[in-house]
Amino acid sequence: MPKGKPSVSKEVKEQIIKRIKEEGIPVAQAAQEHGLQPRTIYGWISRKVTSQPSILEVSRLRRENQALKELIGQITLEMSMAKKKADNG
């Protein structure tokens, strides 16, 4: 095995890909946590791609969904505060 190239078991690869897909962690973060290059993980993902939505797309959509939920919460709170102010004023 070439020196400096980490050996990663199939189980660890699947765990990393699962975290990216289900938890929405960025590939760069997963790579850094495991001492890997992001391109290595992108390679694993591209080999794992089937007719399902891309793991990266699912991850991106999860992050976007969370951001939108937070925005809705903020707007709801602001509207509630404005209504209370109008009712009291």
N, CA, C and O atoms as a CHARMM CRD file, in Angstrom:
* protein
*
  356
    1    1 MET  N      0.84600  -1.18900   0.00000 PROA 1      0.00000
    2    1 MET  CA     0.00000   0.00000   0.00000 PROA 1      0.00000
    3    1 MET  C      0.88600   1.24500   0.00000 PROA 1      0.00000
    4    1 MET  O      1.86900   1.29900   0.73900 PROA 1      0.00000
    5    2 PRO  N      0.55700   2.23100  -0.80800 PROA 2      0.00000
    6    2 PRO  CA     1.36700   3.44800  -0.84800 PROA 2      0.00000
    7    2 PRO  C      1.38700   4.14300   0.50900 PROA 2      0.00000
    8    2 PRO  O      0.39500   4.17700   1.23700 PROA 2      0.00000
    9    3 LYS  N      2.54900   4.69200   0.81500 PROA 3      0.00000
   10    3 LYS  CA     2.71100   5.39000   2.08700 PROA 3      0.00000
   11    3 LYS  C      1.88800   6.67900   2.08500 PROA 3      0.00000
   12    3 LYS  O      1.82000   7.39000   1.08200 PROA 3      0.00000
   13    4 GLY  N      1.25800   6.96500   3.24600 PROA 4      0.00000
   14    4 GLY  CA     0.49400   8.19500   3.38400 PROA 4      0.00000
   15    4 GLY  C     -0.94300   8.09300   2.91100 PROA 4      0.00000
   16    4 GLY  O     -1.71200   9.04000   3.07100 PROA 4      0.00000
   17    5 LYS  N     -1.31900   6.96400   2.33300 PROA 5      0.00000
   18    5 LYS  CA    -2.68400   6.78300   1.85800 PROA 5      0.00000
   19    5 LYS  C     -3.44400   5.93400   2.87600 PROA 5      0.00000
   20    5 LYS  O     -3.16100   4.74400   3.01900 PROA 5      0.00000
   21    6 PRO  N     -4.40300   6.53100   3.58400 PROA 6      0.00000
   22    6 PRO  CA    -5.09900   5.77500   4.62500 PROA 6      0.00000
   23    6 PRO  C     -5.97400   4.67000   4.04800 PROA 6      0.00000
   24    6 PRO  O     -6.59100   4.83200   2.99600 PROA 6      0.00000
   25    7 SER  N     -6.01400   3.54600   4.75600 PROA 7      0.00000
   26    7 SER  CA    -6.87700   2.44400   4.37100 PROA 7      0.00000
   27    7 SER  C     -8.18300   2.59200   5.14200 PROA 7      0.00000
   28    7 SER  O     -8.17800   2.67500   6.37000 PROA 7      0.00000
   29    8 VAL  N     -9.27900   2.62500   4.43200 PROA 8      0.00000
   30    8 VAL  CA   -10.57400   2.82700   5.06500 PROA 8      0.00000
   31    8 VAL  C    -11.44600   1.60900   4.78400 PROA 8      0.00000
   32    8 VAL  O    -11.64600   1.22700   3.63100 PROA 8      0.00000
   33    9 SER  N    -11.95900   1.00800   5.85000 PROA 9      0.00000
   34    9 SER  CA   -12.79100  -0.18400   5.69300 PROA 9      0.00000
   35    9 SER  C    -14.12200   0.17400   5.02900 PROA 9      0.00000
   36    9 SER  O    -14.55000   1.32800   5.02600 PROA 9      0.00000
   37   10 LYS  N    -14.75000  -0.84300   4.47500 PROA 10     0.00000
   38   10 LYS  CA   -16.04100  -0.66100   3.82000 PROA 10     0.00000
   39   10 LYS  C    -17.06900  -0.11200   4.81300 PROA 10     0.00000
   40   10 LYS  O    -17.88800   0.73800   4.46300 PROA 10     0.00000
   41   11 GLU  N    -17.01600  -0.60500   6.05100 PROA 11     0.00000
   42   11 GLU  CA   -17.96200  -0.15800   7.07800 PROA 11     0.00000
   43   11 GLU  C    -17.80100   1.33300   7.37400 PROA 11     0.00000
   44   11 GLU  O    -18.78600   2.05800   7.51200 PROA 11     0.00000
   45   12 VAL  N    -16.54300   1.78100   7.46800 PROA 12     0.00000
   46   12 VAL  CA   -16.29100   3.19800   7.75100 PROA 12     0.00000
   47   12 VAL  C    -16.74400   4.05500   6.56700 PROA 12     0.00000
   48   12 VAL  O    -17.33200   5.11900   6.75800 PROA 12     0.00000
   49   13 LYS  N    -16.47100   3.59300   5.34700 PROA 13     0.00000
   50   13 LYS  CA   -16.92500   4.33000   4.16000 PROA 13     0.00000
   51   13 LYS  C    -18.44300   4.50500   4.19800 PROA 13     0.00000
   52   13 LYS  O    -18.96200   5.59700   3.96800 PROA 13     0.00000
   53   14 GLU  N    -19.14400   3.40700   4.49200 PROA 14     0.00000
   54   14 GLU  CA   -20.60500   3.46200   4.52700 PROA 14     0.00000
   55   14 GLU  C    -21.10100   4.38000   5.64000 PROA 14     0.00000
   56   14 GLU  O    -22.09400   5.08900   5.47400 PROA 14     0.00000
   57   15 GLN  N    -20.40100   4.36300   6.77900 PROA 15     0.00000
   58   15 GLN  CA   -20.76800   5.23700   7.89900 PROA 15     0.00000
   59   15 GLN  C    -20.59800   6.71200   7.50800 PROA 15     0.00000
   60   15 GLN  O    -21.45900   7.54000   7.80400 PROA 15     0.00000
   61   16 ILE  N    -19.49800   7.02700   6.85200 PROA 16     0.00000
   62   16 ILE  CA   -19.23800   8.41000   6.42800 PROA 16     0.00000
   63   16 ILE  C    -20.30900   8.86700   5.43700 PROA 16     0.00000
   64   16 ILE  O    -20.86500   9.95700   5.57300 PROA 16     0.00000
   65   17 ILE  N    -20.59200   8.03000   4.44300 PROA 17     0.00000
   66   17 ILE  CA   -21.60500   8.37300   3.43800 PROA 17     0.00000
   67   17 ILE  C    -22.97400   8.52500   4.09600 PROA 17     0.00000
   68   17 ILE  O    -23.73800   9.42100   3.73800 PROA 17     0.00000
   69   18 LYS  N    -23.28300   7.66100   5.04900 PROA 18     0.00000
   70   18 LYS  CA   -24.56700   7.73200   5.75400 PROA 18     0.00000
   71   18 LYS  C    -24.69400   9.05400   6.51600 PROA 18     0.00000
   72   18 LYS  O    -25.75700   9.67300   6.50100 PROA 18     0.00000
   73   19 ARG  N    -23.62600   9.48900   7.17900 PROA 19     0.00000
   74   19 ARG  CA   -23.66500  10.76400   7.91900 PROA 19     0.00000
   75   19 ARG  C    -23.89200  11.93600   6.96500 PROA 19     0.00000
   76   19 ARG  O    -24.64100  12.86300   7.27300 PROA 19     0.00000
   77   20 ILE  N    -23.24300  11.88300   5.81700 PROA 20     0.00000
   78   20 ILE  CA   -23.42000  12.95400   4.82700 PROA 20     0.00000
   79   20 ILE  C    -24.86600  12.98200   4.35200 PROA 20     0.00000
   80   20 ILE  O    -25.47800  14.04400   4.24300 PROA 20     0.00000
   81   21 LYS  N    -25.40100  11.79700   4.07000 PROA 21     0.00000
   82   21 LYS  CA   -26.75800  11.69900   3.54200 PROA 21     0.00000
   83   21 LYS  C    -27.80900  12.01900   4.59700 PROA 21     0.00000
   84   21 LYS  O    -28.71400  12.81300   4.34100 PROA 21     0.00000
   85   22 GLU  N    -27.70500  11.41700   5.77700 PROA 22     0.00000
   86   22 GLU  CA   -28.77200  11.53100   6.76100 PROA 22     0.00000
   87   22 GLU  C    -28.63700  12.73300   7.69000 PROA 22     0.00000
   88   22 GLU  O    -29.64000  13.32500   8.08800 PROA 22     0.00000
   89   23 GLU  N    -27.41200  13.09400   8.03500 PROA 23     0.00000
   90   23 GLU  CA   -27.21200  14.21400   8.95600 PROA 23     0.00000
   91   23 GLU  C    -26.94200  15.51700   8.21900 PROA 23     0.00000
   92   23 GLU  O    -27.02200  16.60100   8.79700 PROA 23     0.00000
   93   24 GLY  N    -26.61900  15.39700   6.93100 PROA 24     0.00000
   94   24 GLY  CA   -26.38300  16.59700   6.13200 PROA 24     0.00000
   95   24 GLY  C    -25.04800  17.26800   6.38200 PROA 24     0.00000
   96   24 GLY  O    -24.88000  18.44900   6.07800 PROA 24     0.00000
   97   25 ILE  N    -24.07800  16.51500   6.94300 PROA 25     0.00000
   98   25 ILE  CA   -22.77700  17.15100   7.17100 PROA 25     0.00000
   99   25 ILE  C    -22.07700  17.36000   5.83400 PROA 25     0.00000
  100   25 ILE  O    -22.21300  16.52800   4.93700 PROA 25     0.00000
  101   26 PRO  N    -21.33900  18.44200   5.68100 PROA 26     0.00000
  102   26 PRO  CA   -20.61700  18.69400   4.43100 PROA 26     0.00000
  103   26 PRO  C    -19.51700  17.65600   4.20200 PROA 26     0.00000
  104   26 PRO  O    -18.92100  17.15400   5.15500 PROA 26     0.00000
  105   27 VAL  N    -19.25900  17.34500   2.95700 PROA 27     0.00000
  106   27 VAL  CA   -18.20800  16.39100   2.60200 PROA 27     0.00000
  107   27 VAL  C    -16.87000  16.85600   3.16700 PROA 27     0.00000
  108   27 VAL  O    -16.09700  16.04400   3.67600 PROA 27     0.00000
  109   28 ALA  N    -16.59400  18.14900   3.08100 PROA 28     0.00000
  110   28 ALA  CA   -15.31700  18.67400   3.58200 PROA 28     0.00000
  111   28 ALA  C    -15.15000  18.39400   5.07300 PROA 28     0.00000
  112   28 ALA  O    -14.05500  18.06300   5.52600 PROA 28     0.00000
  113   29 GLN  N    -16.22700  18.52500   5.83000 PROA 29     0.00000
  114   29 GLN  CA   -16.16700  18.26300   7.27200 PROA 29     0.00000
  115   29 GLN  C    -15.90700  16.78200   7.53700 PROA 29     0.00000
  116   29 GLN  O    -15.06900  16.44000   8.37100 PROA 29     0.00000
  117   30 ALA  N    -16.61400  15.91000   6.83800 PROA 30     0.00000
  118   30 ALA  CA   -16.41800  14.47100   7.01400 PROA 30     0.00000
  119   30 ALA  C    -14.99000  14.08300   6.64700 PROA 30     0.00000
  120   30 ALA  O    -14.36600  13.26900   7.32800 PROA 30     0.00000
  121   31 ALA  N    -14.48300  14.66400   5.57800 PROA 31     0.00000
  122   31 ALA  CA   -13.11600  14.36600   5.14800 PROA 31     0.00000
  123   31 ALA  C    -12.11600  14.79400   6.21500 PROA 31     0.00000
  124   31 ALA  O    -11.19800  14.04300   6.54500 PROA 31     0.00000
  125   32 GLN  N    -12.28800  15.98000   6.74700 PROA 32     0.00000
  126   32 GLN  CA   -11.37000  16.49200   7.76900 PROA 32     0.00000
  127   32 GLN  C    -11.41800  15.61800   9.02200 PROA 32     0.00000
  128   32 GLN  O    -10.37700  15.30900   9.60100 PROA 32     0.00000
  129   33 GLU  N    -12.61300  15.22100   9.44000 PROA 33     0.00000
  130   33 GLU  CA   -12.76600  14.39200  10.63800 PROA 33     0.00000
  131   33 GLU  C    -12.05500  13.04900  10.51200 PROA 33     0.00000
  132   33 GLU  O    -11.61300  12.47900  11.51000 PROA 33     0.00000
  133   34 HSD  N    -11.94800  12.54900   9.29100 PROA 34     0.00000
  134   34 HSD  CA   -11.36100  11.22300   9.07400 PROA 34     0.00000
  135   34 HSD  C     -9.98200  11.27600   8.42400 PROA 34     0.00000
  136   34 HSD  O     -9.42600  10.24100   8.05700 PROA 34     0.00000
  137   35 GLY  N     -9.43200  12.47600   8.28200 PROA 35     0.00000
  138   35 GLY  CA    -8.10300  12.60600   7.70400 PROA 35     0.00000
  139   35 GLY  C     -8.04000  12.21200   6.23800 PROA 35     0.00000
  140   35 GLY  O     -7.05700  11.63000   5.78000 PROA 35     0.00000
  141   36 LEU  N     -9.09800  12.53300   5.50800 PROA 36     0.00000
  142   36 LEU  CA    -9.19000  12.17700   4.09300 PROA 36     0.00000
  143   36 LEU  C     -9.29600  13.43300   3.23900 PROA 36     0.00000
  144   36 LEU  O     -9.55000  14.52900   3.73800 PROA 36     0.00000
  145   37 GLN  N     -9.09500  13.24300   1.95000 PROA 37     0.00000
  146   37 GLN  CA    -9.32000  14.31900   0.99300 PROA 37     0.00000
  147   37 GLN  C    -10.79200  14.28300   0.57700 PROA 37     0.00000
  148   37 GLN  O    -11.34500  13.19900   0.39200 PROA 37     0.00000
  149   38 PRO  N    -11.43400  15.43400   0.42600 PROA 38     0.00000
  150   38 PRO  CA   -12.83400  15.43000  -0.01400 PROA 38     0.00000
  151   38 PRO  C    -13.04100  14.65600  -1.31600 PROA 38     0.00000
  152   38 PRO  O    -14.06300  13.99400  -1.48900 PROA 38     0.00000
  153   39 ARG  N    -12.07400  14.73900  -2.22900 PROA 39     0.00000
  154   39 ARG  CA   -12.24000  14.03400  -3.51500 PROA 39     0.00000
  155   39 ARG  C    -12.34500  12.52500  -3.32000 PROA 39     0.00000
  156   39 ARG  O    -12.97300  11.83900  -4.12700 PROA 39     0.00000
  157   40 THR  N    -11.73300  12.00100  -2.25000 PROA 40     0.00000
  158   40 THR  CA   -11.83900  10.57000  -1.95400 PROA 40     0.00000
  159   40 THR  C    -13.29000  10.22000  -1.64700 PROA 40     0.00000
  160   40 THR  O    -13.82400   9.23800  -2.16200 PROA 40     0.00000
  161   41 ILE  N    -13.92000  11.02900  -0.80500 PROA 41     0.00000
  162   41 ILE  CA   -15.31400  10.76800  -0.43900 PROA 41     0.00000
  163   41 ILE  C    -16.23000  10.97600  -1.64300 PROA 41     0.00000
  164   41 ILE  O    -17.16900  10.20700  -1.84800 PROA 41     0.00000
  165   42 TYR  N    -15.96100  12.01200  -2.43800 PROA 42     0.00000
  166   42 TYR  CA   -16.76100  12.21200  -3.64900 PROA 42     0.00000
  167   42 TYR  C    -16.66700  10.98600  -4.56200 PROA 42     0.00000
  168   42 TYR  O    -17.64900  10.60800  -5.20000 PROA 42     0.00000
  169   43 GLY  N    -15.49200  10.37100  -4.62100 PROA 43     0.00000
  170   43 GLY  CA   -15.31700   9.15500  -5.41800 PROA 43     0.00000
  171   43 GLY  C    -16.18300   8.02200  -4.90100 PROA 43     0.00000
  172   43 GLY  O    -16.83200   7.32200  -5.67800 PROA 43     0.00000
  173   44 TRP  N    -16.19200   7.83900  -3.57800 PROA 44     0.00000
  174   44 TRP  CA   -17.04100   6.79100  -2.99000 PROA 44     0.00000
  175   44 TRP  C    -18.50100   7.04000  -3.33100 PROA 44     0.00000
  176   44 TRP  O    -19.23400   6.12300  -3.70000 PROA 44     0.00000
  177   45 ILE  N    -18.91000   8.29900  -3.20100 PROA 45     0.00000
  178   45 ILE  CA   -20.30500   8.65200  -3.45500 PROA 45     0.00000
  179   45 ILE  C    -20.66300   8.39400  -4.91600 PROA 45     0.00000
  180   45 ILE  O    -21.72400   7.84200  -5.20500 PROA 45     0.00000
  181   46 SER  N    -19.79000   8.78600  -5.83200 PROA 46     0.00000
  182   46 SER  CA   -20.10200   8.60900  -7.25600 PROA 46     0.00000
  183   46 SER  C    -20.19700   7.13200  -7.62200 PROA 46     0.00000
  184   46 SER  O    -20.97600   6.76300  -8.50000 PROA 46     0.00000
  185   47 ARG  N    -19.41600   6.28700  -6.96200 PROA 47     0.00000
  186   47 ARG  CA   -19.50500   4.85000  -7.22200 PROA 47     0.00000
  187   47 ARG  C    -20.76300   4.24200  -6.61100 PROA 47     0.00000
  188   47 ARG  O    -21.22100   3.19000  -7.05500 PROA 47     0.00000
  189   48 LYS  N    -21.31500   4.88500  -5.61200 PROA 48     0.00000
  190   48 LYS  CA   -22.49000   4.37900  -4.91100 PROA 48     0.00000
  191   48 LYS  C    -23.79900   4.87600  -5.53600 PROA 48     0.00000
  192   48 LYS  O    -24.87300   4.37300  -5.20600 PROA 48     0.00000
  193   49 VAL  N    -23.71200   5.84700  -6.42300 PROA 49     0.00000
  194   49 VAL  CA   -24.90900   6.45700  -7.00200 PROA 49     0.00000
  195   49 VAL  C    -25.68100   5.43800  -7.83700 PROA 49     0.00000
  196   49 VAL  O    -25.11000   4.67800  -8.62000 PROA 49     0.00000
  197   50 THR  N    -27.00300   5.44900  -7.63900 PROA 50     0.00000
  198   50 THR  CA   -27.89700   4.60800  -8.43200 PROA 50     0.00000
  199   50 THR  C    -28.97600   5.51300  -8.99900 PROA 50     0.00000
  200   50 THR  O    -28.73800   6.69300  -9.25500 PROA 50     0.00000
  201   51 SER  N    -30.15300   4.95800  -9.19200 PROA 51     0.00000
  202   51 SER  CA   -31.24600   5.77900  -9.70900 PROA 51     0.00000
  203   51 SER  C    -31.86100   6.65000  -8.61700 PROA 51     0.00000
  204   51 SER  O    -32.74200   7.46300  -8.90000 PROA 51     0.00000
  205   52 GLN  N    -31.40800   6.49100  -7.37500 PROA 52     0.00000
  206   52 GLN  CA   -31.89600   7.31300  -6.27300 PROA 52     0.00000
  207   52 GLN  C    -31.33200   8.72900  -6.40600 PROA 52     0.00000
  208   52 GLN  O    -30.36400   8.96300  -7.13000 PROA 52     0.00000
  209   53 PRO  N    -31.96000   9.66900  -5.69000 PROA 53     0.00000
  210   53 PRO  CA   -31.38500  11.02100  -5.69300 PROA 53     0.00000
  211   53 PRO  C    -29.95300  10.98600  -5.15900 PROA 53     0.00000
  212   53 PRO  O    -29.62500  10.16900  -4.29900 PROA 53     0.00000
  213   54 SER  N    -29.13700  11.84500  -5.65400 PROA 54     0.00000
  214   54 SER  CA   -27.74700  11.93400  -5.23100 PROA 54     0.00000
  215   54 SER  C    -27.66100  12.17300  -3.73100 PROA 54     0.00000
  216   54 SER  O    -28.44000  12.94100  -3.16700 PROA 54     0.00000
  217   55 ILE  N    -26.71200  11.51300  -3.09800 PROA 55     0.00000
  218   55 ILE  CA   -26.47600  11.69700  -1.66700 PROA 55     0.00000
  219   55 ILE  C    -26.18800  13.16700  -1.38300 PROA 55     0.00000
  220   55 ILE  O    -26.66700  13.72400  -0.39500 PROA 55     0.00000
  221   56 LEU  N    -25.41200  13.78300  -2.24800 PROA 56     0.00000
  222   56 LEU  CA   -25.08200  15.19300  -2.05000 PROA 56     0.00000
  223   56 LEU  C    -26.32000  16.07300  -2.18300 PROA 56     0.00000
  224   56 LEU  O    -26.47000  17.05500  -1.45600 PROA 56     0.00000
  225   57 GLU  N    -27.20700  15.71900  -3.11000 PROA 57     0.00000
  226   57 GLU  CA   -28.43800  16.48100  -3.29200 PROA 57     0.00000
  227   57 GLU  C    -29.32800  16.35300  -2.06000 PROA 57     0.00000
  228   57 GLU  O    -29.89200  17.34200  -1.59100 PROA 57     0.00000
  229   58 VAL  N    -29.45400  15.14100  -1.53900 PROA 58     0.00000
  230   58 VAL  CA   -30.25700  14.92500  -0.33500 PROA 58     0.00000
  231   58 VAL  C    -29.68500  15.73600   0.82300 PROA 58     0.00000
  232   58 VAL  O    -30.42900  16.37100   1.57100 PROA 58     0.00000
  233   59 SER  N    -28.37000  15.71100   0.96800 PROA 59     0.00000
  234   59 SER  CA   -27.70500  16.45300   2.03800 PROA 59     0.00000
  235   59 SER  C    -27.96500  17.95400   1.89700 PROA 59     0.00000
  236   59 SER  O    -28.27700  18.63100   2.87700 PROA 59     0.00000
  237   60 ARG  N    -27.83700  18.46200   0.68800 PROA 60     0.00000
  238   60 ARG  CA   -28.06600  19.88500   0.43400 PROA 60     0.00000
  239   60 ARG  C    -29.51700  20.25400   0.74600 PROA 60     0.00000
  240   60 ARG  O    -29.78700  21.29500   1.34400 PROA 60     0.00000
  241   61 LEU  N    -30.43800  19.39600   0.33800 PROA 61     0.00000
  242   61 LEU  CA   -31.85100  19.67500   0.57800 PROA 61     0.00000
  243   61 LEU  C    -32.19200  19.64500   2.06600 PROA 61     0.00000
  244   61 LEU  O    -33.03000  20.42200   2.52600 PROA 61     0.00000
  245   62 ARG  N    -31.55200  18.75700   2.81500 PROA 62     0.00000
  246   62 ARG  CA   -31.78500  18.71700   4.26700 PROA 62     0.00000
  247   62 ARG  C    -31.33200  20.02800   4.91900 PROA 62     0.00000
  248   62 ARG  O    -32.03500  20.58600   5.76100 PROA 62     0.00000
  249   63 ARG  N    -30.14900  20.51100   4.52000 PROA 63     0.00000
  250   63 ARG  CA   -29.65400  21.77600   5.08000 PROA 63     0.00000
  251   63 ARG  C    -30.57600  22.93400   4.69400 PROA 63     0.00000
  252   63 ARG  O    -30.88500  23.79400   5.52000 PROA 63     0.00000
  253   64 GLU  N    -31.01000  22.94700   3.43500 PROA 64     0.00000
  254   64 GLU  CA   -31.90500  24.00500   2.97000 PROA 64     0.00000
  255   64 GLU  C    -33.23400  23.94600   3.72000 PROA 64     0.00000
  256   64 GLU  O    -33.77000  24.98100   4.11700 PROA 64     0.00000
  257   65 ASN  N    -33.76000  22.75400   3.91100 PROA 65     0.00000
  258   65 ASN  CA   -35.00900  22.56800   4.63200 PROA 65     0.00000
  259   65 ASN  C    -34.89800  23.10200   6.06000 PROA 65     0.00000
  260   65 ASN  O    -35.80600  23.77700   6.54500 PROA 65     0.00000
  261   66 GLN  N    -33.79300  22.80100   6.72600 PROA 66     0.00000
  262   66 GLN  CA   -33.58500  23.28200   8.08900 PROA 66     0.00000
  263   66 GLN  C    -33.53200  24.81300   8.12700 PROA 66     0.00000
  264   66 GLN  O    -34.11600  25.43900   9.01100 PROA 66     0.00000
  265   67 ALA  N    -32.83300  25.40100   7.16800 PROA 67     0.00000
  266   67 ALA  CA   -32.74100  26.86000   7.11600 PROA 67     0.00000
  267   67 ALA  C    -34.12400  27.48100   6.89500 PROA 67     0.00000
  268   67 ALA  O    -34.45000  28.50800   7.49100 PROA 67     0.00000
  269   68 LEU  N    -34.92400  26.86000   6.04400 PROA 68     0.00000
  270   68 LEU  CA   -36.26700  27.38400   5.78700 PROA 68     0.00000
  271   68 LEU  C    -37.16500  27.25500   7.01800 PROA 68     0.00000
  272   68 LEU  O    -37.96200  28.14900   7.30400 PROA 68     0.00000
  273   69 LYS  N    -37.03700  26.14900   7.74200 PROA 69     0.00000
  274   69 LYS  CA   -37.81300  25.98400   8.97800 PROA 69     0.00000
  275   69 LYS  C    -37.45600  27.07400   9.98600 PROA 69     0.00000
  276   69 LYS  O    -38.33100  27.62900  10.65000 PROA 69     0.00000
  277   70 GLU  N    -36.17300  27.37100  10.09200 PROA 70     0.00000
  278   70 GLU  CA   -35.74400  28.42400  11.01000 PROA 70     0.00000
  279   70 GLU  C    -36.30200  29.77900  10.58800 PROA 70     0.00000
  280   70 GLU  O    -36.72300  30.57400  11.42900 PROA 70     0.00000
  281   71 LEU  N    -36.30400  30.03700   9.28800 PROA 71     0.00000
  282   71 LEU  CA   -36.83500  31.29700   8.76800 PROA 71     0.00000
  283   71 LEU  C    -38.33700  31.40600   9.04000 PROA 71     0.00000
  284   71 LEU  O    -38.82300  32.46900   9.42700 PROA 71     0.00000
  285   72 ILE  N    -39.06300  30.32000   8.84100 PROA 72     0.00000
  286   72 ILE  CA   -40.50400  30.31900   9.11600 PROA 72     0.00000
  287   72 ILE  C    -40.75600  30.59600  10.59500 PROA 72     0.00000
  288   72 ILE  O    -41.65300  31.36400  10.94400 PROA 72     0.00000
  289   73 GLY  N    -39.97300  29.97900  11.45000 PROA 73     0.00000
  290   73 GLY  CA   -40.11500  30.21600  12.88600 PROA 73     0.00000
  291   73 GLY  C    -39.87700  31.66900  13.24400 PROA 73     0.00000
  292   73 GLY  O    -40.61200  32.25000  14.04300 PROA 73     0.00000
  293   74 GLN  N    -38.85500  32.25000  12.65500 PROA 74     0.00000
  294   74 GLN  CA   -38.52500  33.65500  12.92000 PROA 74     0.00000
  295   74 GLN  C    -39.65200  34.57200  12.44700 PROA 74     0.00000
  296   74 GLN  O    -40.05100  35.49100  13.16200 PROA 74     0.00000
  297   75 ILE  N    -40.15700  34.32400  11.25600 PROA 75     0.00000
  298   75 ILE  CA   -41.23500  35.15700  10.71100 PROA 75     0.00000
  299   75 ILE  C    -42.50200  35.00700  11.54500 PROA 75     0.00000
  300   75 ILE  O    -43.19500  35.99000  11.80500 PROA 75     0.00000
  301   76 THR  N    -42.80700  33.78100  11.96400 PROA 76     0.00000
  302   76 THR  CA   -43.98500  33.54000  12.79700 PROA 76     0.00000
  303   76 THR  C    -43.88300  34.30200  14.10800 PROA 76     0.00000
  304   76 THR  O    -44.85600  34.90500  14.56100 PROA 76     0.00000
  305   77 LEU  N    -42.71300  34.27300  14.71300 PROA 77     0.00000
  306   77 LEU  CA   -42.48800  34.99100  15.96600 PROA 77     0.00000
  307   77 LEU  C    -42.65300  36.49800  15.76700 PROA 77     0.00000
  308   77 LEU  O    -43.29100  37.16500  16.58100 PROA 77     0.00000
  309   78 GLU  N    -42.08300  37.03100  14.69400 PROA 78     0.00000
  310   78 GLU  CA   -42.19500  38.46100  14.41100 PROA 78     0.00000
  311   78 GLU  C    -43.64800  38.87100  14.18100 PROA 78     0.00000
  312   78 GLU  O    -44.08200  39.93000  14.63700 PROA 78     0.00000
  313   79 MET  N    -44.39500  38.02800  13.47200 PROA 79     0.00000
  314   79 MET  CA   -45.80900  38.33200  13.22000 PROA 79     0.00000
  315   79 MET  C    -46.60400  38.31000  14.52300 PROA 79     0.00000
  316   79 MET  O    -47.47100  39.15700  14.74200 PROA 79     0.00000
  317   80 SER  N    -46.31100  37.35600  15.37300 PROA 80     0.00000
  318   80 SER  CA   -46.99600  37.25000  16.65500 PROA 80     0.00000
  319   80 SER  C    -46.71600  38.47400  17.52200 PROA 80     0.00000
  320   80 SER  O    -47.61800  39.01200  18.16300 PROA 80     0.00000
  321   81 MET  N    -45.46100  38.90400  17.53400 PROA 81     0.00000
  322   81 MET  CA   -45.08600  40.07700  18.32300 PROA 81     0.00000
  323   81 MET  C    -45.75900  41.33000  17.77300 PROA 81     0.00000
  324   81 MET  O    -46.21100  42.17400  18.54700 PROA 81     0.00000
  325   82 ALA  N    -45.83300  41.46600  16.45400 PROA 82     0.00000
  326   82 ALA  CA   -46.46800  42.62700  15.83400 PROA 82     0.00000
  327   82 ALA  C    -47.96400  42.64600  16.14100 PROA 82     0.00000
  328   82 ALA  O    -48.53700  43.70800  16.38900 PROA 82     0.00000
  329   83 LYS  N    -48.59300  41.47400  16.12500 PROA 83     0.00000
  330   83 LYS  CA   -50.02400  41.39100  16.42800 PROA 83     0.00000
  331   83 LYS  C    -50.28500  41.79100  17.87400 PROA 83     0.00000
  332   83 LYS  O    -51.22600  42.53500  18.15400 PROA 83     0.00000
  333   84 LYS  N    -49.46100  41.30400  18.78800 PROA 84     0.00000
  334   84 LYS  CA   -49.62500  41.66200  20.20300 PROA 84     0.00000
  335   84 LYS  C    -49.45100  43.16800  20.40100 PROA 84     0.00000
  336   84 LYS  O    -50.18800  43.80000  21.15800 PROA 84     0.00000
  337   85 LYS  N    -48.46600  43.72300  19.71000 PROA 85     0.00000
  338   85 LYS  CA   -48.20700  45.15900  19.82200 PROA 85     0.00000
  339   85 LYS  C    -49.40200  45.95300  19.28900 PROA 85     0.00000
  340   85 LYS  O    -49.79600  46.95800  19.87900 PROA 85     0.00000
  341   86 ALA  N    -49.97300  45.50000  18.17400 PROA 86     0.00000
  342   86 ALA  CA   -51.12700  46.18100  17.58300 PROA 86     0.00000
  343   86 ALA  C    -52.35000  46.05800  18.48900 PROA 86     0.00000
  344   86 ALA  O    -53.12000  47.00900  18.62300 PROA 86     0.00000
  345   87 ASP  N    -52.53100  44.90000  19.10700 PROA 87     0.00000
  346   87 ASP  CA   -53.66600  44.69100  20.01000 PROA 87     0.00000
  347   87 ASP  C    -53.54900  45.54300  21.26700 PROA 87     0.00000
  348   87 ASP  O    -54.55800  45.97700  21.82300 PROA 87     0.00000
  349   88 ASN  N    -52.32300  45.78000  21.71400 PROA 88     0.00000
  350   88 ASN  CA   -52.09300  46.56100  22.93500 PROA 88     0.00000
  351   88 ASN  C    -51.97200  48.05900  22.66000 PROA 88     0.00000
  352   88 ASN  O    -52.06200  48.87400  23.57900 PROA 88     0.00000
  353   89 GLY  N    -51.77200  48.40600  21.42600 PROA 89     0.00000
  354   89 GLY  CA   -51.48200  49.80600  21.14200 PROA 89     0.00000
  355   89 GLY  C    -52.56200  50.52000  20.53200 PROA 89     0.00000
  356   89 GLY  O    -52.43200  51.71000  20.24600 PROA 89     0.00000
